[in-house]
Amino acid sequence: MTTITAAALKAAIRRYDAGHRPFRYTQPRAWYLITPRGSAYPLKYIFALAIGVKPSKFNTSDAIREVPKHGYEIRREQKSAETDFNRRVLASLQDPKARAARLARAPKLPKRALREVIVFDRNPDVVAEVLYKAKGRCEVCKRPAPFAKRLDGTPYLEVHHKVQLAHGGEDTVANALALCPNCHRRAHHG
């Protein structure tokens, strides 16, 4: 059984916010630590940073038991529609014959679904400043924006948060980059 202090948890959150990731970091799986201010952090990685061991060296149940003792909420991630869809695509790629049979009988129009989501009310000045500083070039690959926006003719770049807002990142110029769509996708999925 692993125990932890409130100070160690706070230090781990600060390290995570500063960009430190424990060992072989992958995208968080299921459980999140929620701070009193509502910021979400991947539970297993915060706990690993706090106790200084690899995530594979302890059970998530240790973190689930210990973290709430220090004023943090623990929440299980709901399976997102996008994640579920991507898993179904991967499964479909594995069996071309079954896929062909399903395609032959599939409806031409997709079903509709109503979803309720929480979004961040981002600061437009942060976005404007990041885009202005980038001068139309991706801050990762250094190439010009791939096209101009139809709306106003400005270079199309996407503002990416280095520490995601959902993981407690700040909506600041220091925590943001202007990226081309390819580099932005790579930052999240590569």
Secondary structure, DSSP 8 states (H G I E B T S, - for coil): -----HHHHHHHHHHHHTT---SS-----SEEEE-TT--EEEHHHHHHHHHTS-GGGS-HHHHHHHGGGGT-EEEE----HHHHHHHHHHHHHH-HHHHHHHHHH--SS--------------HHHHHHHHHHHTTB-TTT--B-SSB-TTT--B--EEEESS-GGGT---SGGGEEEE-HHHHHHHHH-
